[in-house]
Amino acid sequence: MRKIGIIGLGHVGAAVAYTLVTKGIADELVLIDKSDQIVQAEKLDLEDTQAGLVTHTQITTQDYTQLRDAAIVIMAAGDISIFSDGKNNRQAELKITSRIAEEAAPKIMASGFNGILLDITNPCDVVTTYLQRLTGLPQQQVFGTGTVLDTMRMRRAVAGELHVSLQDIQGYNLGEHGESQFTAWSTITVATRPIKEVLAQHNTDITALEKTIRSRAWQIISGKGFTSYGIAAAAVTVVQAIFSDAHITLPVSSWNAEHQLYIGQPTLIGRAGVLSTVDVTLSAEEQQAFNNSAAYIQQNLDSLAASQLQ
């Protein structure tokens, strides 16, 4: 039984649920949200959607006990209204989402759940680290979407710049899913050719291109107030990798033993969750960017610990 729980039915959680249903990926969904009205409306809408499909997904709502035999629980709760002033107020975001994690984690574990916990909730790396601590689940069973979406955006930007297929772009964005994430140019190839060699031939300004990649999320948020489809696609990609035991390398937010926290890094994903992290050779500059990103995540974790003492 491909059973998935989704906690948080805002723009992102709803987009994930819709994708899972319309693609026939989930046999059963458990939808949970702080609003009974919203979760019931989403259930009805998804049931209507299935009238035009050849697949069927059973949908239950507002029942944490139903998570006991779920293969995957997706944490997608948050409060997008904190960005209504156009600022990236990550401290305010963490204050809200850490409380959500504190409320949800005991209920998840009380159900008897022992599957894979996939975090979308931001700040992704900090909340993923916190959720693993709160649940006590093995580190390989807890991970976040990390820089999967950032990597998708990178591939889109590079393919657009070079007028080539997205499928020809390989490589990663790494680090924190946030302001300190970076494009690991040394890992990127275009149809097996090193990216810098290809960009040089096109006289591309790499700094400008990276700025385009980094600013894409805020372009979307400034236009419609939130992002949803891209991150939903990233989450569903991870779900499919788990269900199909794909043994595929994705830059999810997984446990990093050196820094003792979760961070976006190449990770082998299969049915058991994280199978292993994948070593990649970074340039000295990129390794420093990765370390800086880890330090920023740690700074947020420290601020979270400090706030709990007040």
Backbone hydrogen bonds, N-H to C=O, Kabsch-Sander energy under -0.5 kcal/mol:
donor,donor_aa,acceptor,acceptor_aa,energy
3,K,1,M,-1.6
4,I,28,E,-2.6
5,G,72,I,-2.5
6,I,30,V,-2.9
7,I,74,I,-2.9
8,G,6,I,-0.7
8,G,32,I,-3.5
14,A,10,G,-2.5
15,A,11,H,-1.6
16,V,12,V,-2.5
17,A,13,G,-2.5
18,Y,14,A,-2.6
19,T,15,A,-2.1
20,L,16,V,-2.5
21,V,17,A,-2.2
22,T,18,Y,-2.9
23,K,19,T,-2.0
24,G,21,V,-1.1
25,I,20,L,-2.1
26,A,20,L,-1.1
27,D,2,R,-2.1
28,E,2,R,-1.7
29,L,58,Q,-3.1
30,V,4,I,-2.3
31,L,29,L,-0.5
31,L,60,T,-2.9
32,I,6,I,-2.5
36,D,34,K,-0.6
39,V,35,S,-2.1
40,Q,36,D,-2.1
41,A,37,Q,-2.0
42,E,38,I,-2.6
43,K,39,V,-2.0
44,L,40,Q,-2.4
45,D,41,A,-2.5
46,L,42,E,-2.6
47,E,43,K,-2.2
48,D,44,L,-2.3
49,T,45,D,-2.1
50,Q,46,L,-1.6
51,A,48,D,-1.4
52,G,49,T,-1.8
53,L,50,Q,-1.6
58,Q,27,D,-2.7
60,T,29,L,-2.6
62,Q,31,L,-2.7
66,Q,63,D,-1.4
67,L,64,Y,-2.0
68,R,65,T,-1.4
69,D,66,Q,-0.6
70,A,67,L,-1.6
71,A,3,K,-2.1
72,I,3,K,-1.5
73,V,116,I,-2.6
74,I,5,G,-3.6
75,M,73,V,-0.6
75,M,118,L,-2.5
76,A,7,I,-3.0
76,A,74,I,-0.8
77,A,7,I,-0.5
82,I,79,D,-1.4
83,F,80,I,-2.0
84,S,81,S,-1.9
86,G,83,F,-2.2
89,N,87,K,-1.6
90,R,88,N,-1.7
93,E,89,N,-1.9
94,L,90,R,-2.5
95,K,91,Q,-1.9
96,I,92,A,-1.5
97,T,93,E,-3.0
98,S,94,L,-2.4
99,R,95,K,-0.8
100,I,96,I,-1.6
101,A,97,T,-2.3
102,E,98,S,-2.2
103,E,99,R,-1.9
104,A,100,I,-2.5
105,A,101,A,-2.7
107,K,103,E,-0.6
108,I,104,A,-2.5
109,M,105,A,-2.3
110,A,106,P,-2.1
111,S,107,K,-0.9
111,S,108,I,-0.7
112,G,109,M,-1.4
113,F,108,I,-1.1
116,I,71,A,-2.6
117,L,141,Q,-3.1
118,L,73,V,-2.7
118,L,116,I,-0.7
119,D,117,L,-0.6
119,D,143,F,-2.3
120,I,75,M,-3.0
121,T,75,M,-1.7
127,V,123,P,-2.8
128,T,124,C,-2.6
129,T,125,D,-2.0
130,Y,126,V,-2.4
131,L,127,V,-2.9
132,Q,128,T,-2.0
133,R,129,T,-1.7
134,L,130,Y,-2.6
135,T,131,L,-2.6
136,G,132,Q,-2.2
141,Q,138,P,-2.0
142,V,139,Q,-0.9
143,F,117,L,-2.1
144,G,253,S,-2.2
145,T,119,D,-2.2
147,T,251,P,-1.9
148,V,145,T,-2.2
151,T,147,T,-2.4
152,M,148,V,-2.0
153,R,149,L,-2.5
154,M,150,D,-2.1
155,R,151,T,-2.6
156,R,152,M,-2.2
157,A,153,R,-2.5
158,V,154,M,-2.8
159,A,155,R,-2.5
160,G,156,R,-2.1
161,E,157,A,-2.3
162,L,158,V,-2.3
163,H,159,A,-1.3
164,V,159,A,-1.6
168,D,165,S,-1.5
169,I,166,L,-1.6
170,Q,168,D,-0.6
170,Q,189,T,-2.2
172,Y,184,A,-0.5
174,L,182,F,-2.4
175,G,264,G,-2.6
178,G,176,E,-1.9
181,Q,178,G,-1.4
182,F,174,L,-2.1
184,A,172,Y,-2.0
184,A,182,F,-0.6
185,W,183,T,-1.7
187,T,184,A,-2.2
188,I,185,W,-1.2
189,T,170,Q,-2.4
190,V,193,R,-3.0
191,A,168,D,-2.7
191,A,189,T,-0.5
193,R,190,V,-1.8
195,I,188,I,-2.4
197,E,194,P,-0.6
198,V,194,P,-1.6
199,L,195,I,-3.1
200,A,196,K,-2.0
201,Q,197,E,-1.3
202,H,198,V,-1.0
203,N,200,A,-1.1
204,T,199,L,-2.4
206,I,204,T,-1.0
209,L,205,D,-2.2
210,E,206,I,-2.7
211,K,207,T,-1.9
212,T,208,A,-1.9
213,I,209,L,-2.0
214,R,210,E,-2.5
215,S,211,K,-2.1
216,R,212,T,-0.7
216,R,213,I,-0.7
219,Q,215,S,-1.8
220,I,216,R,-2.0
221,I,217,A,-2.7
222,S,218,W,-2.3
223,G,219,Q,-1.0
224,K,220,I,-2.8
225,G,220,I,-0.5
225,G,221,I,-2.1
232,A,228,S,-2.1
233,A,229,Y,-2.5
234,A,230,G,-2.1
235,A,231,I,-2.4
236,V,232,A,-2.5
237,T,233,A,-2.1
238,V,234,A,-1.7
239,V,235,A,-2.3
240,Q,236,V,-2.8
241,A,237,T,-1.8
242,I,238,V,-1.9
243,F,239,V,-2.7
244,S,240,Q,-2.2
245,D,242,I,-1.2
246,A,241,A,-2.4
247,H,269,I,-1.1
248,I,269,I,-1.5
250,L,248,I,-0.6
250,L,267,T,-2.7
252,V,250,L,-1.8
253,S,144,G,-2.0
254,S,252,V,-1.1
254,S,263,I,-1.8
256,N,261,L,-2.9
257,A,255,W,-0.6
260,Q,256,N,-1.9
261,L,256,N,-1.1
263,I,254,S,-2.0
264,G,175,G,-1.5
265,Q,252,V,-2.3
265,Q,263,I,-0.5
267,T,250,L,-2.0
268,L,276,S,-3.1
269,I,248,I,-2.7
269,I,267,T,-0.6
270,G,273,G,-2.3
273,G,270,G,-1.8
274,V,140,Q,-2.6
274,V,272,A,-0.5
275,L,268,L,-3.1
275,L,273,G,-0.6
276,S,268,L,-1.0
278,V,266,P,-3.0
279,D,277,T,-0.6
282,L,280,V,-0.8
287,Q,283,S,-2.7
288,Q,284,A,-1.9
289,A,285,E,-1.9
290,F,286,E,-2.4
291,N,287,Q,-2.4
292,N,288,Q,-2.6
293,S,289,A,-2.2
294,A,290,F,-2.3
295,A,291,N,-2.2
296,Y,292,N,-1.9
297,I,293,S,-2.2
298,Q,294,A,-2.5
299,Q,295,A,-2.1
300,N,296,Y,-1.8
301,L,297,I,-2.2
302,D,298,Q,-2.8
303,S,299,Q,-2.1
304,L,300,N,-1.9
305,A,301,L,-2.3
306,A,302,D,-2.5
307,S,303,S,-2.1
308,Q,304,L,-1.4
309,L,305,A,-0.7
309,L,306,A,-0.8
310,Q,306,A,-0.6
310,Q,307,S,-0.6
